[in-house]
């Protein structure tokens, strides 16, 4: 039907668009811009030409890792061992 159903309260209205201007030309692909963790979910593509075809895709958006904090334990002396510790939330 040449439209995207965004679901209720999804916040996708300004971030989803068809890849091609006219999806009736056999490409009903959509582009999700500015992905957010809250976009994780099951998306359904439903195309109707002569018959209806439905395909579901599960999208998992993970958070960008935080830069780790690293430090050494032990005295830095040439030829000796030290321990490098790193931590990230």
Secondary structure, 3 states (H helix, E strand, C coil): CCCCCCCCCCCCCCCEEECCCCHHHCCCCEEECCCCHHHCEEEEEEEECCCEEEEEEEECCCCCCCCCEEEEECCCCCCCCCEEEEECC
